[in-house]
Amino acid sequence: MEKMEKTAVFKEGTPAAPGFDFSAPVRESAEEYVKKGYTVLPGFCDVHVHFREPGFSYKETIASGSRSAAAGGFTDVCTMPNLDPCPDSVAGIKRQLEIIEKNAVIRVHPYAAITVGRAGMSVVDMKALSPYAVAFSDDGSGVQADGVMEEAMTEAAALGAIIAAHCEDNSLLDGGYIHAGEYAVLKNHRGISSESEWRQIERDLNIAARTGCAYHVCHISTKESVKLIREAKKSGVDVTCETAPHYLLLDDMDLREDGRFKMNPPLRSSKDREALIEGAADGTVDMIATDHAPHSKDEKSKGLRDSAFGVVGLETAFPALYTELVRNRVLSLERLVYMMSTAPRKRFGLPGGADMSVWALDESYTVDPTRFFTAGRSTPFAGRTLYGVCKMTVCGGVTVFKEGKMIAEDK
């Protein structure tokens, strides 16, 4: 496991974590909250969110998405490129940056696409896009052609850029929409095989080894993916990976005939979930990202088969993980904070700045999606009782969220 800093949780007289500036007045505010019995943590960093703007603002906007992030204790997020216009050109990514500058209440970092139009055919002008993008991804689509991915990784390696891959072999999907497991058999649903994920990870790891590319695997969900990445790290491949809260906390036997349980990749088996937890504990799984993916009510009201893929997660991520993993002594609080803040910032070169999130860890609440700041409402955690209430989020020394309300003024 990568060595973790021991000061991830704020204590009076110590910094929250290396790289986080708790100078006055932020330090004074932190100390005040600690004296009240609250826990002060660094601001979280999510390297995988969908804010849908430009192009699909009926699902989410930069304004609503960034407010949702602030309410969940996040101060940095990275937005995926399935947008219109696609950020596959400087003009396209600048359009997104203009909206971010105008409407975001926290720091929002856009990905550029790997291929033009995310169509998997031709690699974008990475050199031109690199100054504006946190990394390159075609998320929502796996790059199917081996040669295209090798060209992209070669170029990224030359630029010192990260390729963040959605790994999915389309030839193995077979029309599936949930995991090809026990629930699919019981309820007569078409399944998505685990091989559709791990087979493309296996290919990409081989290319990354040849090219020296910094490679990041998005939202892993299978035990085979964990094993492949563990072995690749041991052999010296420059690879990191993320998983999402729902893959750590739920499996396919938790499914219901409801669109709020449909995401891609799907909830896998209990053995996959156990492997992901083991990977999170031993350092194979580097970080946790929500894959926050809002859709309209209509798009998510068509059951497992016909609803759109994607659930929201920014406002429930830390409470759900804290409740199920930390309180049950599966992961330490320090390890969870490391995965949600320090590790993603290290990998993607994002500063923590004067950030913090303040939590009442012993305070519980029932998840009510109608109270979310995100425009999305579909979450598998609806109705669950969770521990951990965010009392305040400070981004760059500015209080953006406090006691259930947005403090930052609209730009």
C-alpha positions as CSV (number, residue, x, y, z in Angstrom):
1,M,0.0,0.0,0.0
2,E,1.2,3.5,-0.8
3,K,2.4,5.2,2.4
4,M,-0.4,7.5,3.8
5,E,0.1,10.7,5.7
6,K,-1.0,10.2,9.3
7,T,-2.5,13.7,9.6
8,A,-5.5,13.2,7.3
9,V,-7.9,14.2,10.0
10,F,-7.7,17.6,11.6
11,K,-6.7,17.8,15.2
12,E,-6.1,21.0,17.1
13,G,-2.7,22.4,16.5
14,T,-1.9,20.2,13.4
15,P,-2.6,20.6,9.7
16,A,-5.2,18.4,8.1
17,A,-2.9,16.9,5.6
18,P,0.3,17.8,3.8
19,G,-0.5,20.3,1.0
20,F,-3.5,21.7,2.7
21,D,-3.1,25.2,4.0
22,F,-5.0,25.7,7.3
23,S,-3.7,29.2,7.9
24,A,-6.0,31.8,9.6
25,P,-8.9,32.3,9.2
26,V,-9.4,28.8,7.9
27,R,-7.5,27.3,10.8
28,E,-9.4,29.4,13.4
29,S,-12.7,28.2,11.8
30,A,-11.5,24.6,11.9
31,E,-10.5,24.8,15.5
32,E,-13.8,26.3,16.4
33,Y,-15.6,23.3,14.8
34,V,-13.3,20.8,16.5
35,K,-14.1,22.3,19.9
36,K,-17.8,21.8,19.0
37,G,-17.2,18.1,18.5
38,Y,-17.2,18.0,14.7
39,T,-14.5,16.4,12.5
40,V,-12.6,18.5,10.0
41,L,-11.4,16.8,6.9
42,P,-9.7,18.1,3.7
43,G,-12.1,19.0,0.8
44,F,-12.8,15.9,-1.3
45,C,-11.7,15.5,-4.9
46,D,-13.8,13.5,-7.4
47,V,-12.1,12.7,-10.7
48,H,-15.2,11.4,-12.4
49,V,-18.5,13.4,-12.6
50,H,-20.9,14.3,-15.3
51,F,-22.3,17.8,-15.1
52,R,-24.0,17.6,-18.5
53,E,-23.4,21.2,-19.6
54,P,-23.1,22.2,-22.4
55,G,-25.6,20.2,-24.3
56,F,-27.7,18.4,-21.8
57,S,-28.6,21.0,-19.2
58,Y,-32.0,19.4,-18.6
59,K,-30.2,16.7,-16.7
60,E,-27.7,18.8,-14.8
61,T,-25.8,22.1,-15.1
62,I,-22.4,23.3,-13.9
63,A,-24.2,25.4,-11.3
64,S,-26.4,22.6,-9.9
65,G,-23.6,20.0,-10.1
66,S,-21.0,22.1,-8.4
67,R,-23.5,23.0,-5.6
68,S,-24.2,19.3,-5.2
69,A,-20.4,18.7,-4.9
70,A,-20.1,21.4,-2.3
71,A,-22.9,20.0,-0.2
72,G,-21.1,16.6,-0.2
73,G,-17.8,18.1,1.0
74,F,-16.1,18.2,-2.5
75,T,-13.9,21.1,-3.5
76,D,-12.5,19.7,-6.8
77,V,-14.3,17.6,-9.4
78,C,-13.3,16.5,-13.0
79,T,-16.0,16.6,-15.6
80,M,-16.3,13.9,-18.3
81,P,-16.5,14.8,-22.0
82,N,-19.9,13.3,-23.1
83,L,-21.2,16.8,-23.9
84,D,-22.3,18.8,-26.9
85,P,-20.1,20.3,-28.2
86,C,-17.7,17.5,-27.3
87,P,-14.4,18.9,-25.8
88,D,-12.4,17.4,-28.6
89,S,-11.2,20.8,-29.8
90,V,-9.9,23.9,-28.1
91,A,-13.1,25.7,-29.0
92,G,-15.2,22.9,-27.5
93,I,-13.3,22.8,-24.2
94,K,-13.2,26.6,-23.9
95,R,-17.0,26.7,-24.1
96,Q,-17.1,24.5,-21.0
97,L,-14.5,26.5,-19.2
98,E,-16.5,29.7,-19.8
99,I,-19.5,28.2,-18.1
100,I,-17.4,26.9,-15.3
101,E,-15.9,30.3,-14.7
102,K,-19.3,31.9,-14.6
103,N,-21.3,29.4,-12.6
104,A,-19.2,26.9,-10.6
105,V,-18.9,27.4,-6.8
106,I,-16.0,25.0,-6.4
107,R,-13.1,24.1,-8.7
108,V,-14.2,22.2,-11.8
109,H,-11.6,20.6,-14.2
110,P,-12.8,19.3,-17.6
111,Y,-11.5,16.3,-19.4
112,A,-10.8,16.5,-23.1
113,A,-11.9,13.6,-25.3
114,I,-9.4,11.0,-26.4
115,T,-11.0,10.7,-29.9
116,V,-12.8,13.1,-32.1
117,G,-16.5,13.1,-31.2
118,R,-15.7,10.3,-28.8
119,A,-16.3,8.1,-31.8
120,G,-13.1,6.0,-31.4
121,M,-11.8,6.6,-34.9
122,S,-9.2,9.4,-34.7
123,V,-7.1,10.8,-31.9
124,V,-7.7,14.5,-31.0
125,D,-5.0,17.1,-31.1
126,M,-3.7,16.3,-27.6
127,K,-0.9,18.9,-27.8
128,A,-3.4,21.7,-28.4
129,L,-5.9,20.5,-25.8
130,S,-3.4,19.6,-23.1
131,P,-3.1,23.1,-21.5
132,Y,-6.9,23.2,-20.9
133,A,-7.6,19.6,-19.8
134,V,-7.1,17.7,-16.6
135,A,-6.6,14.5,-18.6
136,F,-8.1,12.7,-21.6
137,S,-11.1,10.3,-21.6
138,D,-13.8,9.0,-23.9
139,D,-15.9,8.1,-20.8
140,G,-19.2,6.6,-21.7
141,S,-17.4,4.7,-24.5
142,G,-14.5,2.4,-24.6
143,V,-11.9,3.0,-27.3
144,Q,-12.5,-0.2,-29.4
145,A,-9.6,-0.1,-31.8
146,D,-6.2,-1.2,-30.4
147,G,-4.3,0.9,-32.8
148,V,-6.2,4.1,-31.9
149,M,-5.6,3.5,-28.2
150,E,-1.9,2.9,-28.8
151,E,-1.6,6.1,-30.8
152,A,-3.4,8.0,-28.0
153,M,-1.2,6.5,-25.2
154,T,1.9,7.2,-27.2
155,E,1.0,10.8,-27.7
156,A,-0.1,11.2,-24.0
157,A,3.2,9.7,-22.8
158,A,5.1,12.3,-24.9
159,L,3.0,15.1,-23.3
160,G,3.0,13.7,-19.8
161,A,-0.8,13.5,-19.9
162,I,-3.1,10.9,-18.3
163,I,-5.4,8.6,-20.3
164,A,-8.5,7.9,-18.2
165,A,-10.3,5.0,-19.8
166,H,-13.8,3.7,-19.7
167,C,-13.1,0.1,-20.3
168,E,-15.8,-1.8,-22.2
169,D,-15.5,-4.2,-25.1
170,N,-18.6,-3.7,-27.2
171,S,-18.3,-7.1,-28.8
172,L,-19.0,-8.7,-25.4
173,L,-22.0,-6.7,-24.3
174,D,-24.7,-8.8,-26.0
175,G,-27.4,-6.3,-25.4
176,G,-27.0,-6.5,-21.6
177,Y,-28.0,-3.9,-19.1
178,I,-27.3,-5.4,-15.7
179,H,-24.6,-7.8,-14.4
180,A,-24.7,-11.3,-15.9
181,G,-25.2,-12.9,-12.6
182,E,-27.7,-14.4,-10.2
183,Y,-30.3,-11.6,-10.3
184,A,-30.3,-11.5,-14.1
185,V,-31.0,-15.2,-14.2
186,L,-33.7,-15.0,-11.5
187,K,-35.5,-12.1,-13.2
188,N,-34.8,-13.0,-16.8
189,H,-32.8,-9.9,-17.6
190,R,-30.0,-9.7,-20.2
191,G,-26.6,-9.5,-18.5
192,I,-23.4,-7.6,-19.1
193,S,-20.4,-10.0,-18.7
194,S,-17.5,-9.1,-16.4
195,E,-15.2,-9.9,-19.3
196,S,-16.5,-6.9,-21.2
197,E,-14.7,-4.8,-18.6
198,W,-11.6,-6.7,-17.7
199,R,-10.7,-7.8,-21.2
200,Q,-10.2,-4.2,-22.3
201,I,-8.3,-3.3,-19.1
202,E,-6.0,-6.2,-20.0
203,R,-5.4,-4.8,-23.5
204,D,-4.8,-1.2,-22.2
205,L,-2.4,-2.4,-19.5
206,N,-0.3,-4.0,-22.2
207,I,-0.3,-0.8,-24.3
208,A,0.5,1.3,-21.3
209,A,3.5,-1.0,-20.5
210,R,4.8,-0.5,-24.0
211,T,4.3,3.2,-24.3
212,G,5.0,4.3,-20.7
213,C,1.7,6.2,-20.6
214,A,0.2,7.3,-17.3
215,Y,-3.0,5.2,-17.4
216,H,-6.0,5.6,-15.1
217,V,-8.9,3.1,-15.2
218,C,-12.4,4.5,-14.6
219,H,-15.0,2.9,-12.3
220,I,-13.7,-0.7,-12.0
221,S,-16.3,-3.2,-10.9
222,T,-15.0,-6.7,-11.2
223,K,-12.6,-9.0,-9.3
224,E,-10.7,-9.7,-12.4
225,S,-10.0,-6.0,-12.9
226,V,-8.6,-5.7,-9.4
227,K,-6.3,-8.7,-10.0
228,L,-5.1,-7.4,-13.4
229,I,-4.3,-3.9,-12.0
230,R,-2.6,-5.3,-8.9
231,E,-0.3,-7.4,-11.1
232,A,0.4,-4.5,-13.4
233,K,1.4,-2.3,-10.6
234,K,3.8,-5.0,-9.3
235,S,5.4,-5.1,-12.8
236,G,5.9,-1.4,-12.9
237,V,3.1,-0.2,-15.2
238,D,2.1,3.5,-14.4
239,V,-1.5,2.7,-13.6
240,T,-4.1,3.9,-11.1
241,C,-7.7,3.1,-10.8
242,E,-11.0,4.2,-9.2
243,T,-14.1,2.5,-8.1
244,A,-17.4,4.1,-7.0
245,P,-19.3,3.9,-3.7
246,H,-22.1,1.8,-5.1
247,Y,-19.6,-0.9,-6.2
248,L,-18.1,-1.1,-2.7
249,L,-21.4,-1.1,-0.9
250,L,-23.9,-3.0,-3.1
251,D,-24.0,-6.1,-5.3
252,D,-26.4,-7.5,-7.9
253,M,-28.6,-9.1,-5.3
254,D,-29.4,-5.6,-3.9
255,L,-31.0,-4.8,-7.3
256,R,-34.7,-3.7,-7.5
257,E,-36.8,-3.3,-10.6
258,D,-36.1,0.4,-10.5
259,G,-34.0,2.7,-12.7
260,R,-32.2,4.1,-9.7
261,F,-30.2,0.8,-9.6
262,K,-29.0,1.0,-13.2
263,M,-25.5,2.2,-13.9
264,N,-22.7,1.3,-16.2
265,P,-20.7,-0.8,-15.3
266,P,-23.5,-2.5,-13.4
267,L,-23.6,-3.7,-9.8
268,R,-21.6,-7.0,-9.8
269,S,-21.6,-10.0,-7.6
270,S,-20.8,-10.1,-3.9
271,K,-17.4,-11.7,-4.7
272,D,-16.6,-8.7,-7.0
273,R,-17.6,-6.3,-4.2
274,E,-15.4,-8.2,-1.7
275,A,-12.4,-8.0,-4.1
276,L,-12.9,-4.2,-4.6
277,I,-13.0,-3.7,-0.8
278,E,-9.8,-5.8,-0.5
279,G,-8.2,-3.7,-3.3
280,A,-9.3,-0.5,-1.5
281,A,-7.7,-1.7,1.7
282,D,-4.4,-2.9,0.2
283,G,-3.9,0.1,-2.2
284,T,-4.6,-1.6,-5.5
285,V,-7.7,0.6,-5.8
286,D,-6.2,4.1,-5.5
287,M,-9.3,6.3,-5.2
288,I,-13.0,6.5,-5.0
289,A,-15.0,8.6,-7.5
290,T,-18.7,8.9,-7.7
291,D,-19.4,8.7,-11.4
292,H,-22.1,11.2,-10.6
293,A,-24.4,10.8,-13.7
294,P,-27.8,12.7,-13.5
295,H,-30.7,12.1,-15.8
296,S,-34.2,13.4,-16.0
297,K,-37.0,11.8,-14.1
298,D,-38.5,10.4,-17.3
299,E,-35.2,8.9,-18.4
300,K,-34.9,7.0,-15.0
301,S,-38.5,5.9,-14.6
302,K,-38.5,3.0,-17.1
303,G,-37.2,0.2,-14.9
304,L,-33.9,-1.7,-15.2
305,R,-34.2,-2.6,-18.8
306,D,-35.2,0.7,-20.4
307,S,-33.9,3.4,-18.0
308,A,-30.8,5.4,-18.9
309,F,-27.5,4.3,-17.3
310,G,-26.4,6.4,-14.4
311,V,-27.0,7.5,-10.8
312,V,-26.1,10.5,-8.7
313,G,-23.7,10.3,-5.9
314,L,-21.9,13.5,-4.8
315,E,-24.1,14.2,-1.8
316,T,-24.2,10.6,-0.4
317,A,-20.6,9.4,-1.2
318,F,-18.9,10.1,2.1
319,P,-21.8,9.4,4.4
320,A,-22.5,6.1,2.7
321,L,-18.9,5.0,2.8
322,Y,-18.4,6.2,6.3
323,T,-21.5,4.5,7.5
324,E,-20.9,1.1,5.9
325,L,-17.1,0.9,5.8
326,V,-15.6,3.0,8.6
327,R,-18.2,2.5,11.3
328,N,-18.1,-1.2,10.6
329,R,-14.2,-1.2,10.7
330,V,-13.7,-2.3,7.2
331,L,-11.6,0.8,6.3
332,S,-10.1,3.4,8.6
333,L,-11.3,7.0,8.3
334,E,-7.8,8.0,7.3
335,R,-7.7,5.5,4.4
336,L,-11.1,6.7,3.2
337,V,-10.1,10.3,3.3
338,Y,-6.9,9.4,1.5
339,M,-8.8,7.8,-1.3
340,M,-11.3,10.6,-1.6
341,S,-8.9,13.5,-1.3
342,T,-5.1,13.0,-1.3
343,A,-4.8,10.2,-3.8
344,P,-6.8,11.8,-6.6
345,R,-5.1,15.1,-6.2
346,K,-1.7,13.5,-6.3
347,R,-2.4,11.5,-9.5
348,F,-4.1,14.4,-11.4
349,G,-2.0,17.2,-10.1
350,L,-4.8,19.1,-8.3
351,P,-3.9,21.3,-5.4
352,G,-5.9,21.2,-2.1
353,G,-5.4,24.8,-1.3
354,A,-7.2,26.3,1.7
355,D,-9.9,23.7,1.6
356,M,-11.8,21.8,4.3
357,S,-15.1,20.0,4.9
358,V,-16.6,19.8,8.4
359,W,-18.6,16.8,9.5
360,A,-20.9,15.7,12.3
361,L,-20.0,12.1,12.1
362,D,-22.4,10.9,14.8
363,E,-25.4,12.7,13.3
364,S,-27.6,10.5,11.1
365,Y,-30.2,11.3,8.5
366,T,-32.4,9.5,6.0
367,V,-31.5,10.0,2.3
368,D,-34.3,12.0,0.6
369,P,-33.4,12.8,-3.0
370,T,-36.0,15.6,-3.2
371,R,-33.6,17.6,-0.9
372,F,-30.6,17.2,-3.1
373,F,-28.9,20.2,-4.7
374,T,-28.2,18.1,-7.9
375,A,-30.9,18.1,-10.5
376,G,-30.7,14.3,-10.6
377,R,-32.8,12.3,-8.1
378,S,-31.8,8.6,-8.9
379,T,-29.8,7.0,-6.2
380,P,-29.7,3.5,-4.9
381,F,-29.3,4.9,-1.4
382,A,-32.7,6.6,-1.3
383,G,-34.4,5.9,2.1
384,R,-31.2,4.7,3.7
385,T,-30.1,6.0,7.1
386,L,-26.6,7.3,6.9
387,Y,-24.2,8.8,9.4
388,G,-22.2,11.9,8.6
389,V,-23.7,15.3,8.0
390,C,-21.7,17.9,6.2
391,K,-21.8,21.1,8.2
392,M,-19.5,23.3,6.1
393,T,-17.4,23.2,2.9
394,V,-14.5,25.7,2.4
395,C,-12.9,26.0,-1.1
396,G,-9.8,28.1,-1.5
397,G,-10.5,29.8,1.8
398,V,-14.1,30.7,0.9
399,T,-17.0,29.1,2.6
400,V,-19.3,27.8,-0.1
401,F,-21.7,25.7,1.9
402,K,-22.8,25.9,5.6
403,E,-25.5,24.3,7.6
404,G,-27.5,23.1,4.7
405,K,-27.3,26.2,2.6
406,M,-25.1,27.5,-0.2
407,I,-23.1,30.5,1.0
408,A,-21.2,31.3,-2.2
409,E,-23.0,33.9,-4.3
410,D,-24.0,33.2,-7.8
411,K,-21.4,34.4,-10.2
